[in-house]
Amino acid sequence: MLSCKELVAHSSDFLDGQLSFRERLAVRTHLAMCRHCRRFIRQMRLSQAVLRRLPDTPIPELDALSARLAKQRRDDLVS
């Protein structure tokens, strides 16, 4: 059976459908027994879904917002 560390190493290929039958079976067997890795795979699937919804072109307002939030966080850490 795969270890958790091995599952993490195979997770992207698993989610992309790029594993052999034997590798998929090993991942699925591990997931059936390990709730932590099931949670990890759910989080990975959610991350993929969010990334797919991001716009292809950059949005200038988001860059400005990001810079402002980063500055505010730095200021909060200093005070």
JOVEN-V77152 format. One record per backbone hydrogen bond with DSSP energy under -1.0 kcal/mol. CO is the residue of the C=O (numbers start at 1). NH is the residue of the N-H. E is the energy in kcal/mol with one decimal. If there is no record, write none. Layout:
CO:NH:E
CO:NH:E
//
This chain:
3:7:-2.3
4:8:-2.4
5:9:-1.8
6:10:-1.5
10:14:-2.5
11:15:-2.7
12:16:-1.9
13:18:-3.1
14:17:-1.1
20:24:-2.8
21:25:-2.4
22:26:-2.0
23:27:-2.4
24:28:-2.9
25:29:-2.3
26:30:-2.1
27:31:-2.7
28:32:-1.9
30:34:-1.7
34:38:-1.8
35:39:-2.2
36:40:-2.1
37:41:-2.7
38:42:-2.3
39:43:-2.4
40:44:-2.3
41:45:-2.5
42:46:-2.3
43:47:-2.5
44:48:-2.5
45:49:-2.2
46:50:-2.4
47:51:-2.6
48:52:-2.2
49:53:-1.1
59:62:-1.1
59:63:-1.3
60:64:-2.1
61:65:-2.5
62:66:-2.7
63:67:-2.3
64:68:-2.3
65:69:-2.6
66:70:-2.4
67:71:-2.2
68:72:-2.4
69:73:-2.4
70:74:-2.4
71:75:-2.7
72:76:-2.4
73:77:-2.1
74:78:-1.7
75:79:-1.9
//
